[in-house]
Amino acid sequence: MPRSATYRRVNDQTDQQLLSEYAANGSEEAFAVLVRRCLDLVYSSALRMVTDRHLAEDVTQAVFTALAHNAGKLRHSRVLSGWLYRTARNQAAMAVRSEVRRHTREEEAASMHLGRGAAG
């Protein structure tokens, strides 16, 4: 089947059908269509939570990586958008915590460096 026909066929499928096709056959086309459909939902949810575009992109990538890894468990789930939103929220919370810890460590390192400079 020509590639354009494959894309047309997967575009006509529901999210659950696409997820099932990806889980069962590893269909990259099905997963690509699913990502394209859900990208705005995931990215906008992440951006509202982390308020940084680059961090929101990282969160979005983590969500779709989790989707790829959990596709087999989720293919019978009724509401994929709810799972994506909840996963985006959890990934965003982890990213924010990580950023806060990183910022704290950087401040501690900077103050230790300043303290040594003043004593030396």
N, C-alpha and C positions, 0 to 999 in steps of 0.2 A: 504494500500500500504506500503511495507517495506520502512524503512527509507532511505536505499541506493537508491532505485528507486525514492524516492521523491527528493533527492539531484541531481540525474541524470536529472530528469525532469526540475528542476529549473535551472540547469547549462546550459540547451539548450535554455533558454528564453533570450530575450533582456533585457536590463536594464529597459526599460519602462514597459515591461511585469512583471518583478520582482517587480518594484515599485507599479504597479497597484495591483498585488496580495497581497503585504504587506498592502497597503492602504485599500483594500476591505476586506481581510480575516485575517489580522494580522499575516500573514505567517512568522514565525521566520526563516524558511529555506530560503525563498526568500530574506529576509533582510540580512541574513548572507552571501549569495552568492553575493549580491549587495555590501556589505561592502568589502568582499574579493576582488572583481573586482576593486573597486575604492580606496582602502586603500592607495596604493602607490602614486596615483595622489594627494590625499588630504594631506598625510603626507609630501611628498616631496615639495609640494607647501607651506605648513605651515613652514617647516624647512628652506626654502629659505628666508622666511619673518621674522622669529623670531630668527633664528640661534642658538637655544638651543633645544637639543633633547627632554628634558622633557616638555618644553613649547610647542613644536610642537606636542607631544603626546596629551597634554591637548587640544590644538586647534583641532586636528583631532577628538578627542572624542566629542567636542562641535559641530563640523560639522555634524557628524553622528547622534547626538542627535537631531539637528535641522532638519535633513533629516527625521528622524522618526516622528517628530512632524508635519512636513509639507508635508508628503507623499501624503495626499489626494489632496492637491493643486497642487502638482508637477506631478502627474501621467500622465497628458496630456501634460506636457512640452516636447519639442522635444529634447533638449540637456541637459541631466542631468549633464554631465561633466562640462559644463559652469557654472551651478548653484553651483556645488560643489566647483569649483575653486573660484568663487566670494564669496561664503560663507566662504571658508578657508581664503581668503584675509581679509574679514571683521572681522572674529574672531581673526586672527593674529594681526590685527591693534588694536583691543580692548585689546588683551593680552599684547601687547607691551606697550600701554598707561598705563595699570594697573601696569605693572612691573616698568615703569618709576616713576609713582606716589608712589609706594611702596618704591622704592629706595630713592626717595626724602624724604619721611617721615622718613625712617630709618636714613638718614644722619642728618636730623633736630633733631631727638631724640638723636642721638649720640653727636652732637655738644652741645645740651642743657645739656646733662649729663656731658660732659667734662667741660662746663662752670661752672656748679655747683661744680664740684670737685675742680676746681682751686680756686673758691671763698671760699670754705669751708674748 
